[in-house]
Amino acid sequence: MNQPLWTPSEERIAKAHLTRFQSALRERGLPVGNDYAGLHHWSVADPAAFWTAIWQDGDVIGEGELSPALVDAQRFPGARWFPHTRINFAENLLRFRDERTALVSLLENGERRELSYAGLYAQVARLASALRAQGVVAGDRVAGFMPNIEETVVAMLATTSLGALWSSCSPDFGINGVMDRFGQIEPKVLFAADGYHYNGKRCDSLQRLAEIRRQISSIEAVVVVPLLEQSPDLDGIDNAVLFPDYLDASATRIDFQRLPFDHPLYIMYSSGTTGVPKCIVHGAGGTLLQHIKEHRLHVDLDRDDVLFYFTTCGWMMWNWLVSGLATGATVVLYDGSPFASEGSLLLDAIDNEGISVFGTSAKFIAALEKAGHRPALSHRLDTLRTILSTGSPLSHESFEYVYRDFKADVCLSSISGGTDILSCFVGGCPVLPVYVGEIQAAGLGMSVEIWDESGEPVIGEKGELVCTRPFPCAPVGFWNDADGSKYHAAYFDSYPNVWAHGDYGEITGHGGFIIHGRSDAVLNPGGVRIGTSEIYRQVERVEEVVESIVIGQDWGDDVRVVLFVVLREGLDLDDALRERIRQSIRENTTPRHVPAVIIQVDDIPRTISGKIVELAVRNVVHGQPVKNTDALANPQALELYRDLPELQA
């Protein structure tokens, strides 16, 4: 059995909020055990008691009776949480109103702004009053076509303080991508910036904004944040007003609308690469409890922490990040390219802002290593104690790189969940060791198992990631899905009363998890299922390869593995390099993993949130349509995979 890369010190374990939480439950006579496994077992065996304890430990602001905490527990979907309570999400995120720093907003061009908790409350009060005067009420939709700046957080909090639903997407979406999302939900108010900075460029948003306003008739007001210019020209946009002019300067108090626990809060969107995106509706109470649980117990976040996650406003990690306000931490926002200043800008922010919890993607960590960055030598990193990684599986090599060249004494928590639950099924734990290539544990209150093809739970074998019992952060439904059929088909068609998430993974002997990729992208040569991450891990070891994407191509009566690689600038793929790639895969996996064909390409298509799209590439290779290219950041890259002679019979 391999040795851990990192083990928390006894002092760190003793100080962890999770340790104090478990001790308090044990003192009450609850059967929570003395280790994480015992606590997790209790949390899924008695979910009503567990989630009640999360409510109480998180000092959730609300009203009504906590009991019963769970009704219709055998129905999944259909279980109801805290049916006799009423809360307001924004009220819980604005519980602190002192002069401590709430938000730090950083832009790629070096601009920095800071807002205290008192200042944040005041801004939200002025905007909430303006929205109320606009006629926004509970149940209305308000949308953000916004960069990741403080005004986006203010707009979300003002919206949700009224009980209206917030939905956002990144300003790098094209018109069709925005229409596929906001066109379905018919927002009453649209927030946008005049533009944004990315990769050294100033990107104007006003032309697209005018077209969005023209096409969505439900929009009564367009509120524009002047980011590129002090006084942008809004003449071409109907009902447009600048953000500072829209605020009600006289308002000083927020009238929070407390609503039922499962009242809709956010509308999120599936990636949309196989059709029009699904509109996933998340409830206020479930989102709040899950985020409080993950921040306090799994990340060990408190008021003295500085929390950062690289994200756009179109990715669920933005929603997760801003919930850090409920814990009173300082939340650092960044808008721009993560690779600005040759990848050092975000590393600089760790030192400059005193970031203690740094969230990023597996791709960013791998890119730092490929570029030769050694942050332990170039930066102090003295405040940094936790690194979070998601977006795709974190390779063994990236685990080792972090502890070798980033920081030795840090909790590296790979996490995995998704937009579907606005949080994690499996993730970090501050009191457990970190093993190479493994996610530390199943989340508390999440009854996560791996099932084989016969629907039986397995350990040490690969299979489908499922959740066998209800949890409060499950969506309250899909938009425009009155009978719930689309919602049921998305998660519950495979197994009755069991959530099938669509991830292919395994549970290790440590109780950790390895995610091998999406189930629908699993390769099947010779009838043997292979997770794509098993191949990516070996390809990343090859110095000449920058990144890669692998698919299964129908070939005769079987499937063959096809690998596409992007090489370092100036390099060409020759037979010798092909053989080295194949040898690396063959020696460290099995002969079935070895690609039948390896092809050099100039680019790999990705969603706007940065995830590679194996299914879209597979469709192009097979001459099938890709239904929604507007969900891609670089749809033109798909043409690189069309009608390749190497793939013809």
Secondary structure, 3 states (H helix, E strand, C coil): CCCCCECCCHHHHHHCHHHHHHHHHHHCCCCCCCCHHHHHHHHHHCHHHHHHHHHHHCCCCEEECCCCCEECCCCCCCCEECCCEEECHHHHHCCCCCCCEEEEEEECCCCEEEEEHHHHHHHHHHHHHHHHHHCCCCCCEEEEECCCCHHHHHHHHHHHHCCCEEEEECCCCCHHHHHHHHHHHCCCEEEEECEEEECCEEEECHHHHHHHHHHCCCCCEEEEECCCCCCCCCCCCCCEEEHHHHCCCCCCCCCCCCEECCCEEEEEECCCCCCCCCEEEEEHHHHHHHHHHHHHHHCCCCCCCEEEECCCCCCHHHHHHHHHHHHCCEEEEEECCCCHHHHHHHHHHHHHHCCCEEEEEHHHHHHHHHCCCCHHHHCCCCCCCEEEEECCCCCHHHHHHHHHHHCCCCEEEECEEECCCCEEEEECCCCCCECCCCECEECCCCCEEEECCCCCECCCCCEEEEECCCCCCCCCEECCCCCCHHHHHHHCCCCCCCEEEEEEEEECCCCCEEEEEEHHHCECHHHCCECHHHHHHHHCCCCCEEEEEEEEEEECCEEEEEEEEEECCCCCCCHHHHHHHHHHHHHHCCHHHCCCEEEECCCCCEECCCCECHHHHHHHHCCCCCCCHHHECCHHHHHHHCCCHHHCC
